Amino acid sequence: MWIITTSGFLSVVQNLNSTGPEDALLVRGRVRADLERFADFAAGRGARSAVVESPDADYGFRLTTSREVLAAFVAERVAALDYPNFKSEIYKADPVRENVYEDAWAVLHGLRNVRA
C-alpha cells in the first residue's frame, strides 16, 4: 500500500521477516524525514521503532510497526484533513515535493482508461 500525505510518502507491506507479532508491517520510505515523522507518531503511542537505512534497497529507509499503529496514523491524517486541494496543500508546504507528486498524479491519471 502506498500512503501519500502532506507529511510524506510511505510504502507499507506485510513484514515477512519479522520475528515479532504476526501483524507486523514493514513501513518503507525514500525520504528519511518521512519515515522519521511516522516513527515519532508511533513513539507517541509507545511503539518506537528505529529507522533502519537500507541503501541498496528500492526504499532506502524502513521500520517495523503494527497494523494498529498504522491504522491510527491513517485515521489521524483523515481527521486532520482540512484542505480542498491536495496538490495545492503540498505546494504550500514543499514545492519540490509537489513537483514529484504532480508527476505521480499525471502517471496515475492514466487509470481513468482502465475498465476493470
CNS distance restraints for C-alpha pairs under 8 A (distance, minus, plus):
assign (resid   1 and name CA) (resid  11 and name CA) 5.71 0.50 0.50
assign (resid   1 and name CA) (resid  12 and name CA) 5.12 0.50 0.50
assign (resid   1 and name CA) (resid  13 and name CA) 6.50 0.50 0.50
assign (resid   2 and name CA) (resid   9 and name CA) 7.26 0.50 0.50
assign (resid   2 and name CA) (resid  10 and name CA) 5.80 0.50 0.50
assign (resid   2 and name CA) (resid  11 and name CA) 4.57 0.50 0.50
assign (resid   2 and name CA) (resid  12 and name CA) 6.32 0.50 0.50
assign (resid   3 and name CA) (resid   8 and name CA) 7.97 0.50 0.50
assign (resid   3 and name CA) (resid   9 and name CA) 5.73 0.50 0.50
assign (resid   3 and name CA) (resid  10 and name CA) 5.14 0.50 0.50
assign (resid   3 and name CA) (resid  11 and name CA) 6.30 0.50 0.50
assign (resid   3 and name CA) (resid  12 and name CA) 7.75 0.50 0.50
assign (resid   4 and name CA) (resid   8 and name CA) 5.96 0.50 0.50
assign (resid   4 and name CA) (resid   9 and name CA) 4.48 0.50 0.50
assign (resid   4 and name CA) (resid  10 and name CA) 6.48 0.50 0.50
assign (resid   5 and name CA) (resid   9 and name CA) 6.32 0.50 0.50
assign (resid   5 and name CA) (resid  77 and name CA) 7.70 0.50 0.50
assign (resid   6 and name CA) (resid  86 and name CA) 7.83 0.50 0.50
assign (resid   6 and name CA) (resid  89 and name CA) 7.27 0.50 0.50
assign (resid   6 and name CA) (resid  90 and name CA) 5.85 0.50 0.50
assign (resid   6 and name CA) (resid  93 and name CA) 7.78 0.50 0.50
assign (resid   7 and name CA) (resid  34 and name CA) 6.60 0.50 0.50
assign (resid   7 and name CA) (resid  37 and name CA) 7.45 0.50 0.50
assign (resid   8 and name CA) (resid  34 and name CA) 4.83 0.50 0.50
assign (resid   8 and name CA) (resid  35 and name CA) 7.86 0.50 0.50
assign (resid   9 and name CA) (resid  29 and name CA) 6.55 0.50 0.50
assign (resid   9 and name CA) (resid  30 and name CA) 7.70 0.50 0.50
assign (resid   9 and name CA) (resid  31 and name CA) 7.90 0.50 0.50
assign (resid   9 and name CA) (resid  34 and name CA) 6.48 0.50 0.50
assign (resid  10 and name CA) (resid  27 and name CA) 6.53 0.50 0.50
assign (resid  10 and name CA) (resid  28 and name CA) 5.68 0.50 0.50
assign (resid  10 and name CA) (resid  29 and name CA) 5.03 0.50 0.50
assign (resid  10 and name CA) (resid  30 and name CA) 7.79 0.50 0.50
assign (resid  10 and name CA) (resid  34 and name CA) 7.31 0.50 0.50
assign (resid  10 and name CA) (resid  35 and name CA) 7.27 0.50 0.50
assign (resid  11 and name CA) (resid  27 and name CA) 5.81 0.50 0.50
assign (resid  11 and name CA) (resid  28 and name CA) 5.03 0.50 0.50
assign (resid  11 and name CA) (resid  29 and name CA) 6.24 0.50 0.50
assign (resid  12 and name CA) (resid  25 and name CA) 6.67 0.50 0.50
assign (resid  12 and name CA) (resid  26 and name CA) 5.66 0.50 0.50
assign (resid  12 and name CA) (resid  27 and name CA) 4.58 0.50 0.50
assign (resid  12 and name CA) (resid  28 and name CA) 6.19 0.50 0.50
assign (resid  13 and name CA) (resid  25 and name CA) 5.74 0.50 0.50
assign (resid  13 and name CA) (resid  26 and name CA) 5.34 0.50 0.50
assign (resid  13 and name CA) (resid  27 and name CA) 6.74 0.50 0.50
assign (resid  14 and name CA) (resid  23 and name CA) 7.58 0.50 0.50
assign (resid  14 and name CA) (resid  24 and name CA) 6.41 0.50 0.50
assign (resid  14 and name CA) (resid  25 and name CA) 4.53 0.50 0.50
assign (resid  14 and name CA) (resid  26 and name CA) 5.84 0.50 0.50
assign (resid  15 and name CA) (resid  24 and name CA) 5.52 0.50 0.50
assign (resid  15 and name CA) (resid  25 and name CA) 4.67 0.50 0.50
assign (resid  15 and name CA) (resid  26 and name CA) 4.82 0.50 0.50
assign (resid  15 and name CA) (resid  64 and name CA) 7.27 0.50 0.50
assign (resid  18 and name CA) (resid  22 and name CA) 7.88 0.50 0.50
assign (resid  18 and name CA) (resid  24 and name CA) 6.59 0.50 0.50
assign (resid  18 and name CA) (resid  64 and name CA) 7.86 0.50 0.50
assign (resid  20 and name CA) (resid  24 and name CA) 6.71 0.50 0.50
assign (resid  23 and name CA) (resid  66 and name CA) 5.90 0.50 0.50
assign (resid  23 and name CA) (resid  67 and name CA) 6.07 0.50 0.50
assign (resid  24 and name CA) (resid  64 and name CA) 6.43 0.50 0.50
assign (resid  24 and name CA) (resid  65 and name CA) 5.69 0.50 0.50
assign (resid  24 and name CA) (resid  66 and name CA) 4.85 0.50 0.50
assign (resid  24 and name CA) (resid  67 and name CA) 6.70 0.50 0.50
assign (resid  25 and name CA) (resid  64 and name CA) 5.57 0.50 0.50
assign (resid  25 and name CA) (resid  65 and name CA) 5.29 0.50 0.50
assign (resid  25 and name CA) (resid  66 and name CA) 5.70 0.50 0.50
assign (resid  25 and name CA) (resid  67 and name CA) 6.51 0.50 0.50
assign (resid  26 and name CA) (resid  62 and name CA) 6.72 0.50 0.50
assign (resid  26 and name CA) (resid  63 and name CA) 5.85 0.50 0.50
assign (resid  26 and name CA) (resid  64 and name CA) 4.69 0.50 0.50
assign (resid  26 and name CA) (resid  65 and name CA) 6.50 0.50 0.50
assign (resid  27 and name CA) (resid  35 and name CA) 7.78 0.50 0.50
assign (resid  27 and name CA) (resid  62 and name CA) 5.50 0.50 0.50
assign (resid  27 and name CA) (resid  63 and name CA) 5.41 0.50 0.50
assign (resid  27 and name CA) (resid  64 and name CA) 6.07 0.50 0.50
assign (resid  27 and name CA) (resid  65 and name CA) 7.10 0.50 0.50
assign (resid  28 and name CA) (resid  35 and name CA) 7.11 0.50 0.50
assign (resid  28 and name CA) (resid  59 and name CA) 5.77 0.50 0.50
assign (resid  28 and name CA) (resid  60 and name CA) 7.44 0.50 0.50
assign (resid  28 and name CA) (resid  61 and name CA) 5.61 0.50 0.50
assign (resid  28 and name CA) (resid  62 and name CA) 4.24 0.50 0.50
assign (resid  28 and name CA) (resid  63 and name CA) 6.62 0.50 0.50
assign (resid  29 and name CA) (resid  34 and name CA) 6.67 0.50 0.50
assign (resid  29 and name CA) (resid  35 and name CA) 5.84 0.50 0.50
assign (resid  29 and name CA) (resid  59 and name CA) 5.24 0.50 0.50
assign (resid  29 and name CA) (resid  60 and name CA) 6.39 0.50 0.50
assign (resid  29 and name CA) (resid  61 and name CA) 5.18 0.50 0.50
assign (resid  29 and name CA) (resid  62 and name CA) 6.23 0.50 0.50
assign (resid  30 and name CA) (resid  34 and name CA) 7.88 0.50 0.50
assign (resid  30 and name CA) (resid  58 and name CA) 7.80 0.50 0.50
assign (resid  30 and name CA) (resid  59 and name CA) 4.92 0.50 0.50
assign (resid  30 and name CA) (resid  60 and name CA) 5.40 0.50 0.50
assign (resid  30 and name CA) (resid  61 and name CA) 6.22 0.50 0.50
assign (resid  31 and name CA) (resid  35 and name CA) 6.89 0.50 0.50
assign (resid  31 and name CA) (resid  60 and name CA) 7.63 0.50 0.50
assign (resid  31 and name CA) (resid  61 and name CA) 7.27 0.50 0.50
assign (resid  32 and name CA) (resid  36 and name CA) 6.10 0.50 0.50
assign (resid  32 and name CA) (resid  60 and name CA) 7.86 0.50 0.50
assign (resid  32 and name CA) (resid  61 and name CA) 6.08 0.50 0.50
assign (resid  33 and name CA) (resid  37 and name CA) 6.12 0.50 0.50
assign (resid  34 and name CA) (resid  38 and name CA) 6.58 0.50 0.50
assign (resid  35 and name CA) (resid  39 and name CA) 6.07 0.50 0.50
assign (resid  35 and name CA) (resid  51 and name CA) 7.05 0.50 0.50
assign (resid  35 and name CA) (resid  61 and name CA) 7.10 0.50 0.50
assign (resid  35 and name CA) (resid  62 and name CA) 7.18 0.50 0.50
assign (resid  35 and name CA) (resid  63 and name CA) 7.90 0.50 0.50
assign (resid  36 and name CA) (resid  40 and name CA) 6.08 0.50 0.50
assign (resid  36 and name CA) (resid  51 and name CA) 6.89 0.50 0.50
assign (resid  37 and name CA) (resid  41 and name CA) 6.32 0.50 0.50
assign (resid  38 and name CA) (resid  42 and name CA) 6.22 0.50 0.50
assign (resid  38 and name CA) (resid  73 and name CA) 7.81 0.50 0.50
assign (resid  39 and name CA) (resid  43 and name CA) 6.05 0.50 0.50
assign (resid  39 and name CA) (resid  48 and name CA) 6.26 0.50 0.50
assign (resid  39 and name CA) (resid  49 and name CA) 6.36 0.50 0.50
assign (resid  39 and name CA) (resid  50 and name CA) 7.28 0.50 0.50
assign (resid  39 and name CA) (resid  51 and name CA) 7.34 0.50 0.50
assign (resid  39 and name CA) (resid  63 and name CA) 7.94 0.50 0.50
assign (resid  40 and name CA) (resid  44 and name CA) 6.30 0.50 0.50
assign (resid  40 and name CA) (resid  48 and name CA) 7.28 0.50 0.50
assign (resid  41 and name CA) (resid  45 and name CA) 6.91 0.50 0.50
assign (resid  41 and name CA) (resid  73 and name CA) 7.19 0.50 0.50
assign (resid  42 and name CA) (resid  46 and name CA) 6.57 0.50 0.50
assign (resid  42 and name CA) (resid  47 and name CA) 5.04 0.50 0.50
assign (resid  42 and name CA) (resid  48 and name CA) 5.58 0.50 0.50
assign (resid  42 and name CA) (resid  49 and name CA) 7.59 0.50 0.50
assign (resid  42 and name CA) (resid  65 and name CA) 7.81 0.50 0.50
assign (resid  42 and name CA) (resid  69 and name CA) 6.26 0.50 0.50
assign (resid  42 and name CA) (resid  73 and name CA) 7.98 0.50 0.50
assign (resid  43 and name CA) (resid  47 and name CA) 4.86 0.50 0.50
assign (resid  43 and name CA) (resid  48 and name CA) 4.07 0.50 0.50
assign (resid  43 and name CA) (resid  49 and name CA) 7.42 0.50 0.50
assign (resid  44 and name CA) (resid  48 and name CA) 7.75 0.50 0.50
assign (resid  45 and name CA) (resid  69 and name CA) 7.45 0.50 0.50
assign (resid  47 and name CA) (resid  65 and name CA) 7.36 0.50 0.50
assign (resid  47 and name CA) (resid  69 and name CA) 7.68 0.50 0.50
assign (resid  49 and name CA) (resid  63 and name CA) 6.18 0.50 0.50
assign (resid  49 and name CA) (resid  64 and name CA) 6.45 0.50 0.50
assign (resid  49 and name CA) (resid  65 and name CA) 7.07 0.50 0.50
assign (resid  50 and name CA) (resid  63 and name CA) 6.21 0.50 0.50
assign (resid  51 and name CA) (resid  61 and name CA) 6.37 0.50 0.50
assign (resid  51 and name CA) (resid  62 and name CA) 5.55 0.50 0.50
assign (resid  51 and name CA) (resid  63 and name CA) 5.10 0.50 0.50
assign (resid  52 and name CA) (resid  61 and name CA) 5.62 0.50 0.50
assign (resid  52 and name CA) (resid  62 and name CA) 5.32 0.50 0.50
assign (resid  52 and name CA) (resid  63 and name CA) 6.16 0.50 0.50
assign (resid  53 and name CA) (resid  60 and name CA) 5.71 0.50 0.50
assign (resid  53 and name CA) (resid  61 and name CA) 4.63 0.50 0.50
assign (resid  53 and name CA) (resid  62 and name CA) 6.64 0.50 0.50
assign (resid  54 and name CA) (resid  59 and name CA) 7.35 0.50 0.50
assign (resid  54 and name CA) (resid  60 and name CA) 4.68 0.50 0.50
assign (resid  54 and name CA) (resid  61 and name CA) 5.72 0.50 0.50
assign (resid  54 and name CA) (resid  62 and name CA) 7.46 0.50 0.50
assign (resid  55 and name CA) (resid  59 and name CA) 7.93 0.50 0.50
assign (resid  55 and name CA) (resid  60 and name CA) 4.94 0.50 0.50
assign (resid  55 and name CA) (resid  61 and name CA) 7.66 0.50 0.50
assign (resid  56 and name CA) (resid  60 and name CA) 6.90 0.50 0.50
assign (resid  65 and name CA) (resid  69 and name CA) 6.63 0.50 0.50
assign (resid  65 and name CA) (resid  70 and name CA) 7.13 0.50 0.50
assign (resid  66 and name CA) (resid  70 and name CA) 6.40 0.50 0.50
assign (resid  67 and name CA) (resid  71 and name CA) 5.95 0.50 0.50
assign (resid  68 and name CA) (resid  72 and name CA) 6.22 0.50 0.50
assign (resid  69 and name CA) (resid  73 and name CA) 6.19 0.50 0.50
assign (resid  70 and name CA) (resid  74 and name CA) 6.29 0.50 0.50
assign (resid  71 and name CA) (resid  75 and name CA) 6.03 0.50 0.50
assign (resid  72 and name CA) (resid  76 and name CA) 6.03 0.50 0.50
assign (resid  73 and name CA) (resid  77 and name CA) 6.35 0.50 0.50
assign (resid  74 and name CA) (resid  78 and name CA) 6.26 0.50 0.50
assign (resid  75 and name CA) (resid  79 and name CA) 6.13 0.50 0.50
assign (resid  76 and name CA) (resid  80 and name CA) 6.15 0.50 0.50
assign (resid  77 and name CA) (resid  81 and name CA) 6.24 0.50 0.50
assign (resid  83 and name CA) (resid  89 and name CA) 6.88 0.50 0.50
assign (resid  85 and name CA) (resid  89 and name CA) 6.32 0.50 0.50
assign (resid  86 and name CA) (resid  90 and name CA) 6.26 0.50 0.50
assign (resid  87 and name CA) (resid  91 and name CA) 6.15 0.50 0.50
assign (resid  87 and name CA) (resid  98 and name CA) 6.43 0.50 0.50
assign (resid  87 and name CA) (resid 101 and name CA) 7.58 0.50 0.50
assign (resid  87 and name CA) (resid 102 and name CA) 7.20 0.50 0.50
assign (resid  88 and name CA) (resid  92 and name CA) 6.35 0.50 0.50
assign (resid  89 and name CA) (resid  93 and name CA) 6.52 0.50 0.50
assign (resid  90 and name CA) (resid  94 and name CA) 5.76 0.50 0.50
assign (resid  90 and name CA) (resid  95 and name CA) 6.85 0.50 0.50
assign (resid  90 and name CA) (resid  97 and name CA) 7.16 0.50 0.50
assign (resid  90 and name CA) (resid  98 and name CA) 5.38 0.50 0.50
assign (resid  91 and name CA) (resid  95 and name CA) 4.40 0.50 0.50
assign (resid  91 and name CA) (resid  96 and name CA) 7.73 0.50 0.50
assign (resid  91 and name CA) (resid  97 and name CA) 7.49 0.50 0.50
assign (resid  91 and name CA) (resid  98 and name CA) 5.09 0.50 0.50
assign (resid  94 and name CA) (resid  98 and name CA) 6.21 0.50 0.50
assign (resid  95 and name CA) (resid  99 and name CA) 6.38 0.50 0.50
assign (resid  96 and name CA) (resid 100 and name CA) 6.79 0.50 0.50
assign (resid  97 and name CA) (resid 101 and name CA) 6.17 0.50 0.50
assign (resid  98 and name CA) (resid 102 and name CA) 5.87 0.50 0.50
assign (resid  99 and name CA) (resid 103 and name CA) 6.34 0.50 0.50
assign (resid 100 and name CA) (resid 104 and name CA) 6.44 0.50 0.50
assign (resid 101 and name CA) (resid 105 and name CA) 6.06 0.50 0.50
assign (resid 102 and name CA) (resid 106 and name CA) 6.13 0.50 0.50
assign (resid 103 and name CA) (resid 107 and name CA) 6.38 0.50 0.50
assign (resid 104 and name CA) (resid 108 and name CA) 6.08 0.50 0.50
assign (resid 105 and name CA) (resid 109 and name CA) 5.92 0.50 0.50
assign (resid 106 and name CA) (resid 110 and name CA) 7.30 0.50 0.50
assign (resid 110 and name CA) (resid 114 and name CA) 7.74 0.50 0.50
